[in-house]
Amino acid sequence: MSANYTFDADLDTVLQAASNEELAPLVQFIKASSFSERLTSDDSFVRYYPNHARYCHVISAEIRAFGGHTIVNLLRGGKGPDYHTVVADVLKHMKIDYQEDDNIFELERKLIAYVMKDMYGKMDNEQRELIVSEVKQYQSNDGALVVKALEKGDLAQLSPKALLLLSSVISSSIAKIMGVSVSISNALGSALGQSANKIQTLLNMSVDVLYSIFNSIYEFGGPAYKVTVPCVIHVAMLRVKQSSCLLEYQKPCDPNLTLAHATSDEPSQAQDEAPGNNQDHAQAQDQTQGQEQGQNQEQDPNLQTNPAKGSDAGSNKS
């Protein structure tokens, strides 16, 4: 299995940045399949399980293998298609409109929007009010915008945190159908985790109701889609989370904050935020050392005569 692995930037970068806890649902989705599952027989899995991060490349290869046609995979030398093709194929089978030049972020957002619109349409009024009230906390309390996004299945205007909350609810709902446990609160953090748990608890959809919602997903393409679709949605949630964390890391771009860091007890962090400081600091050190050397030479006449002696010695040699 590992011999057939090729790096895929759209998938592997997400898996490599994920924790063991975040990778666990993907492993469970794959293990739950009776359709040509090869993960558990891989040497890396046998050696390192349950340290999923040590064989995330194998998880990547398995997801792509499930996403490709068996015969076509044989023609590829046992390798699955690239991940962008896998996600686009899921959208195609679910009759979700997309453009050929859509990047992976756009494809995943359209998938999340489609599934969320289907779920929202099957909720009662109380459930709808609940999900809107929770999501709007991360959308400047703009409940009208949230309702519009859910009804139309267009999440492009939602904030990264609002999108993360919705994608986590979808991922955990599919996991429930598959009999896989997903810890939302740990994956999302305190505030978002509490909102997600509240939504899941109060929605209280039975497995039968959830299955009816996602039944259309599985009726296309055969048993491989019971692995591909949950994995694709879970990876989409992880990508949104990682993107959201990156945005949080970059805020705020306040020069006063950078200056405060520079004068704190964390010099390395200040240097990371202002790379030019290293060069400026080095120049300042050179100037200081030059001034100190000049002062020493004025105080010690021997320091002034040494260069001349060195020059005379050089001329004598010549």
C-alpha positions as a Python dict, from the first residue, in 0.01 Angstrom:
ca = {
    (1, 'M'): (0, 0, 0),
    (2, 'S'): (268, 248, 101),
    (3, 'A'): (457, 169, -219),
    (4, 'N'): (163, 309, -419),
    (5, 'Y'): (150, 633, -224),
    (6, 'T'): (199, 966, -398),
    (7, 'F'): (181, 1301, -224),
    (8, 'D'): (-141, 1498, -283),
    (9, 'A'): (-127, 1863, -176),
    (10, 'D'): (-506, 1899, -150),
    (11, 'L'): (-537, 1611, 97),
    (12, 'D'): (-203, 1535, 260),
    (13, 'T'): (-143, 1888, 388),
    (14, 'V'): (-468, 1863, 587),
    (15, 'L'): (-397, 1515, 722),
    (16, 'Q'): (-41, 1604, 820),
    (17, 'A'): (-166, 1902, 1023),
    (18, 'A'): (-438, 1698, 1199),
    (19, 'S'): (-411, 1539, 1544),
    (20, 'N'): (-460, 1171, 1615),
    (21, 'E'): (-803, 1251, 1755),
    (22, 'E'): (-899, 1434, 1436),
    (23, 'L'): (-770, 1150, 1217),
    (24, 'A'): (-949, 879, 1417),
    (25, 'P'): (-1291, 919, 1243),
    (26, 'L'): (-1124, 873, 903),
    (27, 'V'): (-964, 551, 1024),
    (28, 'Q'): (-1299, 432, 1159),
    (29, 'F'): (-1480, 517, 833),
    (30, 'I'): (-1227, 311, 639),
    (31, 'K'): (-1227, 20, 884),
    (32, 'A'): (-1608, 7, 881),
    (33, 'S'): (-1603, -74, 512),
    (34, 'S'): (-1602, -428, 381),
    (35, 'F'): (-1514, -297, 36),
    (36, 'S'): (-1148, -373, -38),
    (37, 'E'): (-1016, -205, 276),
    (38, 'R'): (-635, -231, 292),
    (39, 'L'): (-548, 12, 569),
    (40, 'T'): (-545, -238, 856),
    (41, 'S'): (-306, -472, 674),
    (42, 'D'): (-51, -200, 600),
    (43, 'D'): (281, -236, 783),
    (44, 'S'): (271, 120, 915),
    (45, 'F'): (-78, 73, 1055),
    (46, 'V'): (15, -255, 1224),
    (47, 'R'): (326, -101, 1375),
    (48, 'Y'): (198, 238, 1491),
    (49, 'Y'): (-177, 208, 1553),
    (50, 'P'): (-340, 408, 1716),
    (51, 'N'): (-80, 678, 1645),
    (52, 'H'): (-260, 773, 1325),
    (53, 'A'): (-26, 1061, 1242),
    (54, 'R'): (251, 808, 1173),
    (55, 'Y'): (58, 662, 881),
    (56, 'C'): (-151, 955, 759),
    (57, 'H'): (2, 899, 413),
    (58, 'V'): (-160, 555, 410),
    (59, 'I'): (-494, 709, 511),
    (60, 'S'): (-455, 952, 220),
    (61, 'A'): (-387, 671, -27),
    (62, 'E'): (-688, 473, 101),
    (63, 'I'): (-930, 764, 69),
    (64, 'R'): (-818, 827, -288),
    (65, 'A'): (-833, 456, -371),
    (66, 'F'): (-1194, 440, -250),
    (67, 'G'): (-1268, 749, -457),
    (68, 'G'): (-1148, 589, -779),
    (69, 'H'): (-1297, 317, -996),
    (70, 'T'): (-1141, -22, -920),
    (71, 'I'): (-1045, -104, -1279),
    (72, 'V'): (-911, 246, -1344),
    (73, 'N'): (-708, 222, -1022),
    (74, 'L'): (-546, -95, -1159),
    (75, 'L'): (-445, 95, -1471),
    (76, 'R'): (-290, 358, -1241),
    (77, 'G'): (-75, 92, -1078),
    (78, 'G'): (-301, 55, -776),
    (79, 'K'): (-314, 428, -710),
    (80, 'G'): (-634, 626, -673),
    (81, 'P'): (-704, 956, -851),
    (82, 'D'): (-594, 1291, -713),
    (83, 'Y'): (-809, 1423, -428),
    (84, 'H'): (-955, 1711, -630),
    (85, 'T'): (-1095, 1454, -874),
    (86, 'V'): (-1238, 1249, -587),
    (87, 'V'): (-1427, 1548, -440),
    (88, 'A'): (-1545, 1665, -783),
    (89, 'D'): (-1677, 1314, -853),
    (90, 'V'): (-1878, 1320, -528),
    (91, 'L'): (-2037, 1651, -631),
    (92, 'K'): (-2108, 1515, -978),
    (93, 'H'): (-2289, 1207, -844),
    (94, 'M'): (-2488, 1421, -601),
    (95, 'K'): (-2584, 1652, -889),
    (96, 'I'): (-2422, 1955, -726),
    (97, 'D'): (-2326, 2227, -972),
    (98, 'Y'): (-1958, 2315, -983),
    (99, 'Q'): (-1702, 2453, -1224),
    (100, 'E'): (-1411, 2252, -1359),
    (101, 'D'): (-1169, 2520, -1239),
    (102, 'D'): (-1311, 2531, -884),
    (103, 'N'): (-1035, 2481, -629),
    (104, 'I'): (-1065, 2231, -346),
    (105, 'F'): (-1196, 2494, -101),
    (106, 'E'): (-1480, 2585, -335),
    (107, 'L'): (-1572, 2222, -404),
    (108, 'E'): (-1585, 2136, -34),
    (109, 'R'): (-1786, 2447, 53),
    (110, 'K'): (-2045, 2358, -213),
    (111, 'L'): (-2070, 2005, -72),
    (112, 'I'): (-2116, 2131, 285),
    (113, 'A'): (-2375, 2385, 167),
    (114, 'Y'): (-2574, 2121, -21),
    (115, 'V'): (-2589, 1880, 273),
    (116, 'M'): (-2661, 2157, 523),
    (117, 'K'): (-2947, 2287, 307),
    (118, 'D'): (-3096, 1936, 300),
    (119, 'M'): (-3066, 1902, 678),
    (120, 'Y'): (-3211, 2249, 741),
    (121, 'G'): (-3507, 2172, 516),
    (122, 'K'): (-3598, 1867, 725),
    (123, 'M'): (-3579, 2047, 1062),
    (124, 'D'): (-3884, 2170, 1248),
    (125, 'N'): (-3921, 2538, 1341),
    (126, 'E'): (-3769, 2495, 1687),
    (127, 'Q'): (-3463, 2322, 1547),
    (128, 'R'): (-3419, 2589, 1281),
    (129, 'E'): (-3440, 2867, 1538),
    (130, 'L'): (-3180, 2688, 1748),
    (131, 'I'): (-2926, 2643, 1473),
    (132, 'V'): (-2970, 3003, 1353),
    (133, 'S'): (-2929, 3139, 1707),
    (134, 'E'): (-2605, 2945, 1754),
    (135, 'V'): (-2455, 3019, 1412),
    (136, 'K'): (-2532, 3391, 1418),
    (137, 'Q'): (-2307, 3432, 1723),
    (138, 'Y'): (-2017, 3387, 1482),
    (139, 'Q'): (-2179, 3599, 1209),
    (140, 'S'): (-2206, 3941, 1377),
    (141, 'N'): (-2550, 3835, 1510),
    (142, 'D'): (-2689, 3865, 1158),
    (143, 'G'): (-2964, 3604, 1181),
    (144, 'A'): (-3122, 3707, 850),
    (145, 'L'): (-2799, 3636, 664),
    (146, 'V'): (-2767, 3295, 831),
    (147, 'V'): (-3125, 3200, 740),
    (148, 'K'): (-3069, 3307, 381),
    (149, 'A'): (-2746, 3107, 360),
    (150, 'L'): (-2907, 2790, 498),
    (151, 'E'): (-3223, 2814, 290),
    (152, 'K'): (-3040, 2878, -36),
    (153, 'G'): (-2746, 2650, 38),
    (154, 'D'): (-2498, 2932, -21),
    (155, 'L'): (-2243, 2958, 259),
    (156, 'A'): (-2000, 3186, 77),
    (157, 'Q'): (-2092, 3486, 295),
    (158, 'L'): (-2051, 3305, 627),
    (159, 'S'): (-1749, 3358, 849),
    (160, 'P'): (-1489, 3080, 887),
    (161, 'K'): (-1615, 3004, 1239),
    (162, 'A'): (-1978, 2983, 1127),
    (163, 'L'): (-1877, 2753, 841),
    (164, 'L'): (-1670, 2543, 1081),
    (165, 'L'): (-1965, 2504, 1317),
    (166, 'L'): (-2196, 2387, 1037),
    (167, 'S'): (-1941, 2150, 882),
    (168, 'S'): (-1871, 1992, 1222),
    (169, 'V'): (-2243, 1928, 1274),
    (170, 'I'): (-2263, 1759, 935),
    (171, 'S'): (-1950, 1552, 996),
    (172, 'S'): (-2068, 1432, 1337),
    (173, 'S'): (-2415, 1352, 1196),
    (174, 'I'): (-2269, 1129, 926),
    (175, 'A'): (-2041, 972, 1186),
    (176, 'K'): (-2350, 885, 1389),
    (177, 'I'): (-2493, 697, 1092),
    (178, 'M'): (-2164, 509, 1051),
    (179, 'G'): (-2151, 425, 1422),
    (180, 'V'): (-1834, 631, 1463),
    (181, 'S'): (-1774, 850, 1766),
    (182, 'V'): (-1657, 1207, 1698),
    (183, 'S'): (-1565, 1440, 1984),
    (184, 'I'): (-1683, 1781, 1861),
    (185, 'S'): (-1595, 1986, 2169),
    (186, 'N'): (-1233, 1872, 2172),
    (187, 'A'): (-1195, 1926, 1800),
    (188, 'L'): (-1342, 2277, 1795),
    (189, 'G'): (-1244, 2426, 2129),
    (190, 'S'): (-1462, 2555, 2411),
    (191, 'A'): (-1702, 2810, 2258),
    (192, 'L'): (-1757, 2649, 1919),
    (193, 'G'): (-1760, 2304, 2076),
    (194, 'Q'): (-2036, 2404, 2317),
    (195, 'S'): (-2243, 2546, 2030),
    (196, 'A'): (-2195, 2230, 1823),
    (197, 'N'): (-2285, 2002, 2115),
    (198, 'K'): (-2593, 2212, 2190),
    (199, 'I'): (-2708, 2184, 1829),
    (200, 'Q'): (-2649, 1810, 1821),
    (201, 'T'): (-2827, 1752, 2151),
    (202, 'L'): (-3134, 1960, 2075),
    (203, 'L'): (-3167, 1845, 1715),
    (204, 'N'): (-3189, 1493, 1856),
    (205, 'M'): (-3236, 1336, 1516),
    (206, 'S'): (-3264, 960, 1522),
    (207, 'V'): (-3035, 748, 1308),
    (208, 'D'): (-3331, 667, 1079),
    (209, 'V'): (-3401, 1036, 1016),
    (210, 'L'): (-3034, 1111, 956),
    (211, 'Y'): (-3006, 816, 721),
    (212, 'S'): (-3304, 942, 520),
    (213, 'I'): (-3125, 1275, 482),
    (214, 'F'): (-2802, 1119, 359),
    (215, 'N'): (-2957, 825, 173),
    (216, 'S'): (-2931, 1011, -156),
    (217, 'I'): (-2558, 1039, -101),
    (218, 'Y'): (-2509, 665, -77),
    (219, 'E'): (-2739, 550, -355),
    (220, 'F'): (-2488, 665, -616),
    (221, 'G'): (-2169, 482, -702),
    (222, 'G'): (-2202, 173, -481),
    (223, 'P'): (-2048, 82, -145),
    (224, 'A'): (-1727, 281, -194),
    (225, 'Y'): (-1926, 600, -143),
    (226, 'K'): (-2006, 493, 212),
    (227, 'V'): (-1637, 554, 277),
    (228, 'T'): (-1563, 835, 34),
    (229, 'V'): (-1847, 1073, 129),
    (230, 'P'): (-1795, 1065, 510),
    (231, 'C'): (-1419, 1102, 462),
    (232, 'V'): (-1456, 1392, 219),
    (233, 'I'): (-1695, 1577, 452),
    (234, 'H'): (-1471, 1517, 754),
    (235, 'V'): (-1163, 1639, 564),
    (236, 'A'): (-1363, 1947, 457),
    (237, 'M'): (-1438, 2018, 823),
    (238, 'L'): (-1069, 1979, 914),
    (239, 'R'): (-966, 2213, 633),
    (240, 'V'): (-1212, 2479, 750),
    (241, 'K'): (-1083, 2440, 1106),
    (242, 'Q'): (-720, 2472, 1003),
    (243, 'S'): (-795, 2774, 785),
    (244, 'S'): (-988, 2935, 1070),
    (245, 'C'): (-698, 2875, 1310),
    (246, 'L'): (-458, 3028, 1058),
    (247, 'L'): (-672, 3341, 1033),
    (248, 'E'): (-683, 3365, 1412),
    (249, 'Y'): (-303, 3328, 1427),
    (250, 'Q'): (-258, 3618, 1183),
    (251, 'K'): (-481, 3858, 1383),
    (252, 'P'): (-438, 4133, 1484),
    (253, 'C'): (-192, 4315, 1256),
    (254, 'D'): (-142, 4594, 1509),
    (255, 'P'): (206, 4755, 1508),
    (256, 'N'): (162, 4853, 1872),
    (257, 'L'): (105, 4487, 1959),
    (258, 'T'): (420, 4390, 1769),
    (259, 'L'): (614, 4658, 1956),
    (260, 'A'): (479, 4530, 2287),
    (261, 'H'): (595, 4181, 2196),
    (262, 'A'): (937, 4313, 2104),
    (263, 'T'): (980, 4461, 2451),
    (264, 'S'): (844, 4156, 2631),
    (265, 'D'): (1020, 3844, 2752),
    (266, 'E'): (944, 3664, 2422),
    (267, 'P'): (1211, 3782, 2176),
    (268, 'S'): (1169, 3484, 1945),
    (269, 'Q'): (800, 3558, 1891),
    (270, 'A'): (876, 3923, 1818),
    (271, 'Q'): (1137, 3821, 1563),
    (272, 'D'): (887, 3591, 1393),
    (273, 'E'): (638, 3876, 1361),
    (274, 'A'): (898, 4126, 1237),
    (275, 'P'): (1171, 3940, 1039),
    (276, 'G'): (1352, 4265, 961),
    (277, 'N'): (1434, 4312, 1328),
    (278, 'N'): (1716, 4056, 1305),
    (279, 'Q'): (1907, 4264, 1050),
    (280, 'D'): (1847, 4591, 1235),
    (281, 'H'): (1961, 4433, 1560),
    (282, 'A'): (2280, 4303, 1399),
    (283, 'Q'): (2363, 4647, 1258),
    (284, 'A'): (2306, 4806, 1597),
    (285, 'Q'): (2538, 4551, 1757),
    (286, 'D'): (2812, 4626, 1500),
    (287, 'Q'): (2783, 5001, 1569),
    (288, 'T'): (2799, 4945, 1945),
    (289, 'Q'): (3102, 4718, 1915),
    (290, 'G'): (3275, 4973, 1693),
    (291, 'Q'): (3214, 5249, 1945),
    (292, 'E'): (3343, 5034, 2232),
    (293, 'Q'): (3655, 4940, 2034),
    (294, 'G'): (3726, 5308, 1963),
    (295, 'Q'): (3694, 5394, 2329),
    (296, 'N'): (3932, 5109, 2424),
    (297, 'Q'): (4188, 5229, 2175),
    (298, 'E'): (4185, 5579, 2325),
    (299, 'Q'): (4238, 5436, 2671),
    (300, 'D'): (4514, 5187, 2574),
    (301, 'P'): (4792, 5322, 2346),
    (302, 'N'): (4909, 4965, 2273),
    (303, 'L'): (4587, 4900, 2087),
    (304, 'Q'): (4667, 5195, 1856),
    (305, 'T'): (5025, 5087, 1782),
    (306, 'N'): (4944, 4719, 1716),
    (307, 'P'): (4801, 4779, 1367),
    (308, 'A'): (5112, 4974, 1272),
    (309, 'K'): (5336, 4695, 1399),
    (310, 'G'): (5137, 4448, 1197),
    (311, 'S'): (5180, 4669, 891),
    (312, 'D'): (5557, 4701, 947),
    (313, 'A'): (5587, 4326, 992),
    (314, 'G'): (5406, 4275, 665),
    (315, 'S'): (5639, 4518, 484),
    (316, 'N'): (5950, 4356, 636),
    (317, 'K'): (5838, 4016, 506),
    (318, 'S'): (5798, 4156, 160),
}
